[in-house]
Amino acid sequence: MSGAAGTIEATFGLRNTSTTACALVGFPGAALLDSAGAALAQQTTVRGGSYSFTDFSASRVSLGPGDSAYFNVGYSDVPSGGETTCPASAKLEVTPPNDFSQLTTSFQASACDHGTLTVSPVFGAGSPETQTTAPPSS
């Protein structure tokens, strides 16, 4: 996980664990959680945003059984606007595009700008976006 000075980048994978094909298109939901699984008080999720690794068009990703789609998350770890510390998370809650169920994974982050996360749309393994991202986390 790294990017330009003060910018942190992480890539996450969503695997099709069913026995049938499925498709994803659009942006996942993302929320920072503490170690007990509660949402952090301060946080905002931005879709697309201005990071090169999050600002690209959404496209349909077809997944066979066992295949994965990916998405990027970016945030600043530099306090701004009077912040002296930034909210620290222990987990990330993810809602896949067009779904209502959540998945949770370990994610230690101190997202500044009042807990702002920027997320990319999902993309496939062969997508050009895989060339500019951090190693995937599952």
C-alpha positions as CSV (number, residue, x, y, z in Angstrom):
1,M,0.0,0.0,0.0
2,S,1.6,3.2,-1.1
3,G,1.2,6.1,-3.5
4,A,2.3,9.7,-3.8
5,A,3.5,11.4,-0.6
6,G,0.6,11.4,1.8
7,T,-1.6,9.2,-0.5
8,I,-2.2,5.5,0.4
9,E,-3.5,3.0,-2.1
10,A,-4.8,-0.5,-1.5
11,T,-6.4,-3.0,-3.9
12,F,-9.0,-5.5,-2.8
13,G,-10.5,-8.5,-4.5
14,L,-14.0,-9.9,-4.6
15,R,-14.1,-13.6,-5.5
16,N,-17.1,-15.4,-7.0
17,T,-17.5,-18.3,-4.5
18,S,-20.7,-19.6,-6.2
19,T,-20.9,-22.4,-8.8
20,T,-22.4,-20.1,-11.4
21,A,-21.2,-17.1,-13.3
22,C,-22.1,-13.6,-12.2
23,A,-21.3,-10.0,-13.2
24,L,-20.4,-6.9,-11.3
25,V,-20.5,-3.3,-12.6
26,G,-20.1,0.0,-10.7
27,F,-18.7,1.0,-7.3
28,P,-18.6,-1.0,-4.1
29,G,-19.6,0.5,-0.9
30,A,-16.9,0.9,1.7
31,A,-16.9,1.8,5.4
32,L,-14.1,2.0,8.0
33,L,-14.7,-0.1,11.2
34,D,-13.0,-0.2,14.6
35,S,-11.7,-3.5,16.1
36,A,-15.2,-4.2,17.6
37,G,-16.8,-3.9,14.1
38,A,-18.5,-0.5,14.8
39,A,-18.4,2.1,12.1
40,L,-16.0,5.0,12.7
41,A,-17.8,8.2,13.7
42,Q,-16.2,10.3,11.0
43,Q,-16.0,9.0,7.5
44,T,-17.0,9.7,3.9
45,T,-16.8,7.5,0.9
46,V,-16.2,9.2,-2.5
47,R,-16.8,7.3,-5.8
48,G,-14.1,7.9,-8.5
49,G,-12.5,11.0,-7.1
50,S,-9.3,12.5,-8.4
51,Y,-6.7,9.7,-7.8
52,S,-5.5,8.1,-11.0
53,F,-6.1,4.7,-9.6
54,T,-9.7,5.4,-8.7
55,D,-10.9,7.8,-11.4
56,F,-11.8,5.6,-14.4
57,S,-15.1,4.5,-16.0
58,A,-17.1,1.6,-14.7
59,S,-17.4,-1.4,-16.9
60,R,-19.1,-4.8,-16.6
61,V,-16.8,-7.5,-15.1
62,S,-18.0,-11.1,-15.8
63,L,-16.9,-13.6,-13.3
64,G,-16.9,-17.4,-13.6
65,P,-16.8,-19.6,-10.5
66,G,-13.7,-18.8,-8.6
67,D,-12.8,-15.7,-10.6
68,S,-12.1,-12.3,-8.9
69,A,-12.9,-8.7,-9.6
70,Y,-10.9,-5.9,-7.9
71,F,-11.3,-2.3,-6.7
72,N,-8.9,0.3,-5.4
73,V,-9.2,2.4,-2.3
74,G,-7.2,5.6,-1.7
75,Y,-6.9,7.9,1.2
76,S,-4.6,10.6,2.6
77,D,-2.7,10.0,5.8
78,V,-1.7,13.7,6.2
79,P,-3.9,15.7,8.7
80,S,-5.5,18.7,7.2
81,G,-8.0,21.4,8.0
82,G,-7.2,21.6,11.7
83,E,-7.0,17.8,12.2
84,T,-4.4,16.7,14.6
85,T,-5.1,13.0,14.3
86,C,-6.9,10.9,11.7
87,P,-9.5,8.2,12.5
88,A,-7.9,4.8,12.7
89,S,-9.6,1.7,11.5
90,A,-9.0,-2.0,12.1
91,K,-11.4,-3.3,9.4
92,L,-13.1,-2.4,6.1
93,E,-16.7,-3.3,5.4
94,V,-17.4,-3.7,1.7
95,T,-20.7,-3.9,-0.1
96,P,-20.3,-5.3,-3.6
97,P,-21.9,-3.3,-6.4
98,N,-25.7,-3.9,-6.6
99,D,-25.7,-6.0,-3.5
100,F,-27.0,-5.5,0.1
101,S,-24.8,-7.9,1.9
102,Q,-21.5,-6.8,3.5
103,L,-18.1,-8.4,3.7
104,T,-15.5,-7.5,6.2
105,T,-11.7,-7.7,6.0
106,S,-8.8,-6.5,8.1
107,F,-7.7,-3.0,7.1
108,Q,-5.6,-0.8,9.3
109,A,-5.8,2.7,8.0
110,S,-5.7,6.2,9.4
111,A,-7.7,8.1,6.8
112,C,-7.4,11.9,7.2
113,D,-9.8,14.5,5.8
114,H,-12.3,13.3,8.4
115,G,-12.0,9.6,7.3
116,T,-12.4,10.1,3.6
117,L,-12.0,7.0,1.4
118,T,-12.0,7.2,-2.4
119,V,-13.0,4.0,-4.2
120,S,-12.7,2.9,-7.8
121,P,-15.3,1.0,-9.8
122,V,-14.7,-2.8,-9.9
123,F,-12.4,-4.0,-12.7
124,G,-11.2,-7.4,-14.0
125,A,-7.7,-8.9,-13.7
126,G,-6.9,-8.1,-17.4
127,S,-7.9,-4.5,-17.0
128,P,-5.3,-1.7,-17.5
129,E,-6.1,-0.5,-14.0
130,T,-4.3,-3.6,-12.6
131,Q,-1.0,-2.0,-13.8
132,T,-1.2,1.0,-11.5
133,T,-2.4,-0.6,-8.3
134,A,-0.9,-2.1,-5.1
135,P,-0.9,-5.9,-4.7
136,P,-4.5,-7.2,-4.1
137,S,-5.7,-8.0,-0.6
138,S,-8.5,-10.5,-0.2
